[in-house]
């Protein structure tokens, strides 16, 4: 099992497919009201290098 701070490298297409599947299956997305809450959060960043 991966620990805190672990990273995955995904292509944009894989990310889009995953999000679309989650939406189709009615996964509830929550807005992040507290930016300091690090539990159960996935942050998507772009590496343009």
C-alpha positions as CSV (number, residue, x, y, z in Angstrom):
1,X,0.0,0.0,0.0
2,X,1.3,3.5,-0.8
3,X,1.8,6.1,1.8
4,X,1.1,9.8,2.0
5,X,2.7,11.8,-0.7
6,X,2.7,9.0,-3.2
7,X,2.3,9.9,-6.9
8,X,0.8,8.3,-9.9
9,X,1.6,9.3,-13.5
10,X,-1.5,9.2,-15.7
11,X,-2.1,10.4,-19.2
12,X,-4.8,13.0,-19.7
13,X,-6.9,10.4,-21.6
14,X,-6.8,8.0,-18.7
15,X,-7.7,10.8,-16.2
16,X,-10.7,11.8,-18.4
17,X,-11.9,8.3,-18.8
18,X,-11.7,7.8,-15.0
19,X,-13.6,11.0,-14.3
20,X,-16.3,10.2,-16.9
21,X,-16.8,6.7,-15.5
22,X,-17.1,8.1,-12.0
23,X,-19.7,10.6,-13.1
24,X,-21.6,7.9,-15.0
25,X,-21.7,5.8,-11.8
26,X,-22.9,8.8,-9.9
27,X,-19.8,9.2,-7.7
28,X,-20.3,12.2,-5.4
29,X,-17.6,14.8,-5.8
30,X,-17.2,17.2,-2.9
31,X,-15.7,20.7,-3.0
32,X,-12.7,21.3,-0.8
33,X,-13.7,24.0,1.7
34,X,-10.6,23.5,3.8
35,X,-7.4,23.5,1.8
36,X,-5.4,22.1,4.7
37,X,-7.4,18.9,5.0
38,X,-5.0,16.3,3.6
39,X,-7.1,13.2,4.3
40,X,-8.8,11.3,1.5
41,X,-8.0,13.9,-1.0
42,X,-6.7,13.4,-4.6
43,X,-4.9,16.4,-6.1
44,X,-4.4,16.6,-9.8
45,X,-1.4,18.5,-11.0
46,X,0.2,18.9,-14.4
47,X,3.8,18.0,-15.1
48,X,4.7,19.8,-18.4
49,X,8.3,18.6,-18.3
